[in-house]
Amino acid sequence: QVQLQESGPGLVKPSQTLSLTCIVSGGSITTSYYHWSWIRQPPGKGLEWMGVIAYDGSTAYSPSLKSRTSISRDTSKNQFSLQLSSVTPEDTAVYYCNSNYNYWGQGIQVTVSS
């Protein structure tokens, strides 16, 4: 069974870059047709899709976040990562990684505050 686990700092200062990693176990991130996404949920709001990296390494991003978002992967460690630059308090949210086969990480709370 595929399992995902987010890791990273829970507190980031404004204007800094938020960096999170999703460690995948029970399956390879390069397995055909798997897509690996980052999704977030700000307090009191719905889920927001941020971007995706596919099994072949191709990426796509939400238009509203594209200028600040980068998703990469490390196939040797079977993990993929999110970088969100120039963060503000509005980026405070629970961040999730997931796959297109409905596997989800437990989520990680990230607060942007000085």
C-alpha positions, 0 to 999 in steps of 0.5 A: 500500500502506498503511503505518503508522509510530509515533512518540513518546518512548521513555521516560516517567516514572511518573505522566506521560502517554504520547503516541504518534502513528501516521502513515498513508501510502498510504491515508486514515484516513477511508476507509470501514470502516477501523478503526485500533487501538493494541496493546501487548506488555509484555515476556514477555507477549502482545499487548494490544488497547488501543483503536480509532478508526474511519473515522468518528471513533468510538472504543472502548477496552479496559475495563481501560484505558478510564479512562486511555486516549484515542485521537484523530485529525488527518485533515489530517495523516492520523494518529491518536494514543494518550494513556495517563495515569498510567503506571506501570512496568507500562505498559512495552511495545512499542506498535503501531498497526494497521488491521483490514486487517492493516496494522501499524507496526513498533512502538515501545518505550516504557519507564516509568521514573524 
